Amino acid sequence: MNRRHFGEFEQLLLYIVLHLQHAGEEANGPAIRQTIEARTGRIISPGAIYTALTRLESRGFVRSALGDPTPERGGKRKRVYRLRPAGEAALRAAHAAMDRMARLARLKA
């Protein structure tokens, strides 16, 4: 498997993790899921999100750590994700490739 390429859902997750980071918010499973639903209207199961995030972490695109315990969760800590430099580079490359393809399509239209 090419470590630089990923699917549309993984790309969506990377964009959302980056967005939440820039907004100063924690990129945890519930925040990622809520952002997907609010921005795209897609309903995604938590299992799909965590499976994809685990895959992205194993490929070096994101890293995770346990956040602080919260009273709302009975003292349980949320796993928080951050984009790694490799993830940012892969996201830029995917964005540039799609941009090139879009320009190509406009030329032929």
Secondary structure, 3 states (H helix, E strand, C coil): CCCCCCCHHHHHHHHHHHHHHHCCCCCEHHHHHHHHHHHHCCCCCHHHHHHHHHHHHHCCCEEEEEEEECHHHCCCEEEEEEECHHHHHHHHHHHHHHHHHHHHHHHHC
